[in-house]
Amino acid sequence: MEFFNKVGKMAIGSRLRMLTETITEDAARIYKLYDNIDFQPKWFPVFYTLQSGDELTITAIAKQIGHSHPSVSKIIAEMVKRGFVTEKKDKADGRRNMVSLSAKGREASVKIQAQYADVSNAVEELSAQASHDLWQAIDEWEYLLEQKSLLRRVQEQQKIRESGEVQIVSYEPRYARDFRNLNEEWISNYFKMEEADYRALDNPDGYIINKGGAILVALYHGEAVGVCALLKMNDPDYDFELAKMAVSPKAQGKNIGYLLGKAIVEKAKELGANKLYLESNTILKPAISLYHKLGFTKVAGRPSPYERSNIQMELDLG
C-alpha cells in the first residue's frame, strides 16, 4: 500500500480495482467450498434475480441489476453454455428471448443457500471490525456520483485551476492586433464583418479609448486570448455598451468569458456607470447564457448598426 499512500486519492480507481480483484478472487474460491459449484462471481446478480423462478427478458434483468444490456447478454450466454440457465423465444413476442434457471441452476440455487448465510455473516463480522461502514460509504458515493460524475468534477477543478492562470489587464496599443484578430475570428465564424466592426477594430484607441471607453484583455500564460470593450454611449438610458467580447477557441472552457465579463462590469462601475447595454444574436447560446449569468436582462429592441443583432440586453448597476 506504500504506492497508494504516496500517490493519494487520485489513485482511487486503481485501489478500488485491486480491492474488487481481491474480493472476486476469494469469491471464486468460496463457491468451490460448497459442493464445488462451478460458478463465476460475475454471474451472481443475474443468478440471484432468476432465483425468483420467473422467466425474464434480458432487458428486465439488466434493469433490475443496473447492468447494460450487452453485459447481461454476455453473462447469460456464458451461463447457458455452463447449463445454469435456459433461453427460449417469448410465446407472445417472438422477437424476445425469455431467460430462466435450468434444472442445474435450480439445484445450485438450493445448494447455495448455506453459502449466502455464511458470506452474509462473514461480511457482517468484517464490517463490525472496521472503523468505517463501507456499505454506507458506497451508497453515498454512488448517490453523489449519480448527481455529478467524477469526470464532471475533474472538469470543474480543471476550469478552476486554469481560471487562476488567467490575468485580466487593461488595454495597451500593443494589444491592438489581438483585439482585432480575436474579434474578426469569432465574427467571421458566425456572421460577416460589418462597417461598424471595422470602425471599432481598425482604430480602438480613437473609437473606444479616447472617447471615454475601455478595453480589457485576458492573458493566459502571457498570451492574449480574450478581449472585451466598453463603448461610451451618448444615450439618456445607458452609460456604456458592452461590446466586442471575443475569446479564442483554443482558450475556451477556461471560464475566460465569465472572468472578462465580471471584470468589464467592475470597470464600468469604476467609470461611474449606472446602466450597461449590449447587443447580440440568439444563435450565440453560450454568450446569451453568460450575459444572463452576469445579470443582464432582455429589453425591447432599438435600432442597431449591426445586421446580425436580434437581441438587446441591459444591466442595472444601481
C-alpha positions in Angstrom: 0.0 0.0 0.0 3.0 2.3 0.0 2.3 3.3 -3.6 -1.3 4.5 -2.7 0.0 6.3 0.4 2.4 8.1 -1.8 0.0 8.8 -4.7 -3.0 9.7 -2.6 -6.7 9.8 -3.5 -6.2 10.4 -7.3 -5.4 6.6 -7.5 -8.9 5.7 -6.2 -9.8 3.9 -9.3 -6.7 1.6 -9.1 -7.2 1.0 -5.4 -10.9 0.1 -5.8 -10.0 -2.2 -8.7 -7.4 -4.0 -6.6 -10.0 -4.4 -3.7 -12.5 -5.7 -6.2 -10.0 -8.2 -7.6 -9.1 -9.4 -4.1 -12.8 -9.9 -3.2 -13.6 -11.5 -6.6 -10.7 -14.0 -6.3 -11.9 -15.0 -2.8 -15.5 -15.3 -4.1 -14.4 -17.7 -6.8 -12.8 -19.9 -4.1 -15.8 -19.6 -1.9 -18.1 -21.2 -4.5 -15.8 -24.2 -4.6 -16.3 -24.7 -0.8 -19.9 -25.5 -1.3 -20.4 -28.8 -3.3 -17.8 -27.4 -5.7 -20.3 -25.3 -7.6 -18.7 -24.4 -10.9 -19.8 -20.8 -10.7 -18.3 -17.4 -11.7 -18.7 -14.5 -9.3 -19.8 -12.1 -12.0 -22.8 -14.3 -12.7 -24.2 -13.7 -9.2 -26.5 -10.7 -9.9 -28.2 -12.5 -12.8 -28.4 -15.8 -11.0 -29.9 -14.2 -7.9 -32.5 -12.3 -9.9 -33.6 -15.5 -11.7 -33.9 -17.4 -8.3 -37.4 -15.9 -8.0 -38.4 -18.6 -10.6 -39.8 -16.1 -13.1 -39.0 -16.0 -16.8 -37.4 -12.7 -17.5 -36.2 -10.8 -20.6 -32.6 -9.7 -20.8 -33.8 -6.1 -20.7 -35.8 -6.7 -17.5 -32.7 -8.4 -15.8 -30.4 -5.6 -16.9 -32.8 -3.0 -15.4 -33.1 -4.8 -12.1 -29.4 -5.3 -11.6 -28.2 -2.0 -13.1 -26.1 -3.5 -15.8 -26.0 -2.8 -19.5 -28.0 -5.0 -21.9 -24.8 -6.2 -23.7 -23.2 -7.1 -20.4 -26.2 -9.1 -19.2 -26.5 -10.8 -22.7 -22.8 -11.9 -22.5 -23.2 -13.3 -18.9 -26.4 -15.2 -19.9 -24.6 -16.7 -22.9 -21.9 -17.9 -20.6 -24.4 -19.3 -18.1 -26.3 -21.1 -20.9 -23.1 -22.7 -22.0 -22.4 -24.0 -18.5 -26.0 -25.2 -18.2 -27.3 -22.9 -15.4 -29.9 -21.0 -17.4 -32.1 -21.6 -20.5 -33.2 -19.2 -23.2 -36.3 -19.6 -25.3 -38.4 -17.4 -27.5 -41.3 -15.5 -25.9 -44.6 -17.1 -27.0 -46.3 -13.7 -27.0 -43.4 -11.9 -28.8 -41.0 -13.9 -30.9 -38.6 -11.1 -31.1 -37.8 -11.5 -27.3 -35.9 -14.2 -25.6 -37.1 -15.4 -22.1 -34.5 -16.4 -19.6 -34.9 -18.8 -16.6 -32.9 -21.1 -14.4 -32.4 -24.6 -15.8 -32.7 -27.7 -13.7 -29.0 -27.4 -12.9 -29.5 -23.8 -12.0 -32.4 -24.6 -9.6 -30.3 -27.3 -8.0 -27.5 -24.8 -7.5 -29.9 -22.3 -6.0 -30.7 -24.8 -3.2 -27.1 -25.7 -2.5 -26.1 -22.0 -2.5 -28.4 -21.0 0.4 -25.9 -22.1 3.0 -23.2 -20.1 1.2 -25.4 -17.0 1.3 -25.8 -17.2 5.0 -22.1 -17.8 5.7 -21.0 -15.0 3.3 -23.5 -12.6 4.9 -22.2 -13.4 8.4 -18.6 -13.1 7.3 -19.3 -9.6 5.8 -21.1 -8.6 8.9 -18.2 -9.7 11.0 -15.8 -7.7 8.8 -18.0 -4.6 9.0 -18.1 -4.8 12.7 -14.3 -4.9 12.9 -14.0 -1.9 10.5 -13.9 1.7 11.8 -16.0 2.9 8.8 -19.1 1.5 7.2 -18.0 0.6 3.7 -21.5 -0.3 2.6 -22.9 3.0 3.7 -19.9 4.8 2.1 -20.6 3.0 -1.2 -24.2 4.1 -1.1 -23.1 7.7 -0.5 -20.5 7.7 -3.3 -22.9 6.1 -5.8 -25.5 8.8 -5.0 -23.0 11.6 -5.2 -21.5 10.4 -8.5 -25.0 10.0 -9.9 -25.6 13.6 -9.1 -22.3 14.7 -10.6 -19.8 12.3 -12.2 -16.2 12.2 -11.4 -15.5 13.4 -14.9 -17.6 16.4 -14.4 -15.9 17.1 -11.1 -12.5 16.9 -12.6 -13.6 19.2 -15.4 -14.7 21.8 -12.9 -11.4 21.5 -11.0 -9.6 21.9 -14.3 -11.6 25.1 -15.0 -10.9 26.5 -11.6 -7.1 25.9 -11.9 -6.9 27.2 -15.4 -9.0 30.3 -14.4 -6.5 31.0 -11.8 -3.9 31.3 -14.5 -5.8 33.9 -16.4 -4.8 37.6 -16.0 -7.2 40.4 -16.9 -5.2 43.6 -17.9 -6.1 47.0 -19.3 -5.7 47.6 -23.0 -2.5 49.0 -24.4 -1.6 49.8 -28.0 0.4 46.6 -28.2 -2.8 44.6 -27.9 -4.4 46.4 -30.9 -3.7 43.4 -33.3 -5.0 40.9 -30.7 -8.2 43.0 -30.3 -8.8 43.0 -34.0 -7.8 39.4 -34.7 -9.8 37.8 -31.9 -13.0 39.7 -32.8 -12.6 39.1 -36.5 -12.1 35.4 -35.9 -15.4 34.9 -34.0 -17.5 37.3 -36.1 -16.4 35.7 -39.3 -17.1 32.2 -37.9 -20.8 33.1 -37.3 -21.6 36.2 -39.4 -19.8 38.6 -41.6 -17.7 41.7 -40.8 -19.8 44.9 -41.0 -18.8 48.6 -41.3 -19.4 49.2 -37.5 -17.0 46.4 -36.8 -14.2 47.9 -38.9 -14.7 51.3 -37.2 -14.0 49.9 -33.8 -11.4 47.2 -34.7 -9.3 49.4 -37.0 -8.9 52.2 -34.5 -9.7 51.0 -31.0 -7.8 54.0 -29.4 -9.7 56.6 -31.4 -13.1 54.9 -31.5 -13.2 53.5 -27.9 -10.4 54.6 -25.5 -10.2 58.3 -26.4 -14.0 58.6 -26.2 -14.0 57.6 -22.6 -14.5 53.8 -23.1 -12.3 51.0 -22.0 -10.9 47.6 -23.3 -9.8 44.7 -21.1 -7.6 41.9 -22.3 -7.4 38.3 -20.9 -4.0 36.8 -20.9 -3.4 33.1 -20.5 0.3 32.3 -19.9 1.1 35.7 -21.2 -0.9 35.3 -24.5 -3.9 37.5 -25.3 -6.8 35.0 -25.6 -9.8 37.2 -24.9 -11.0 40.8 -25.1 -14.0 42.9 -24.2 -14.8 46.6 -24.5 -16.9 49.3 -23.0 -18.2 51.9 -25.6 -19.2 55.2 -24.2 -22.8 55.9 -25.2 -24.5 59.2 -25.9 -27.8 57.9 -24.7 -30.2 59.1 -21.9 -30.8 55.5 -20.7 -27.3 53.9 -20.9 -23.8 54.9 -20.0 -21.8 52.3 -21.8 -22.3 49.5 -24.3 -20.6 46.2 -23.5 -19.2 45.1 -26.9 -16.5 43.3 -28.8 -16.2 40.4 -26.4 -14.3 37.6 -28.0 -12.4 34.6 -26.7 -10.1 32.4 -28.8 -11.5 28.9 -29.5 -8.3 27.4 -28.2 -8.8 29.0 -24.8 -12.5 28.2 -24.4 -13.5 26.1 -21.4 -11.3 28.1 -19.1 -14.0 30.4 -17.8 -12.4 33.3 -19.6 -15.6 34.8 -20.9 -17.1 35.0 -17.4 -13.9 36.4 -16.0 -13.8 39.1 -18.7 -17.5 39.8 -18.2 -17.1 40.3 -14.4 -14.1 42.5 -14.9 -15.7 44.7 -17.5 -18.8 45.2 -15.3 -16.5 46.2 -12.4 -14.6 48.6 -14.8 -18.0 50.2 -15.7 -18.7 50.8 -12.1 -15.3 52.4 -11.6 -16.1 54.7 -14.5 -19.3 55.7 -12.7 -21.8 53.8 -14.9 -25.3 53.2 -13.8 -26.6 51.0 -16.6 -25.0 48.9 -19.3 -26.4 47.9 -22.7 -25.4 45.2 -25.2 -26.5 43.7 -28.5 -26.1 40.1 -29.5 -27.7 37.3 -31.5 -29.7 34.4 -30.1 -27.8 31.8 -32.0 -24.9 32.5 -29.7 -26.4 30.5 -26.9 -23.3 30.3 -24.7 -22.9 34.1 -24.9 -26.5 34.8 -24.1 -26.2 32.4 -21.1 -23.1 34.3 -20.0 -24.9 37.6 -20.1 -27.8 36.2 -18.1 -25.2 34.9 -15.6 -23.7 38.4 -15.3 -27.2 39.8 -14.6 -28.3 41.2 -17.9 -31.9 41.1 -18.9 -33.6 41.3 -22.3 -35.1 44.7 -23.3 -37.3 45.9 -26.2 -35.4 46.2 -29.4 -34.0 49.5 -30.6 -32.3 50.5 -33.9 -28.9 48.8 -34.3 -26.0 49.4 -36.6 -25.5 45.7 -36.9 -27.4 43.4 -39.3 -26.7 40.4 -37.0 -28.2 41.9 -33.9 -31.6 40.4 -32.9 -31.5 40.8 -29.1 -30.7 43.7 -26.8 -30.0 43.4 -23.1 -29.3 45.7 -20.2 -27.7 45.6 -16.7 -28.7 48.0 -14.0 -25.6 48.7 -11.8 -27.5 50.8 -9.3 
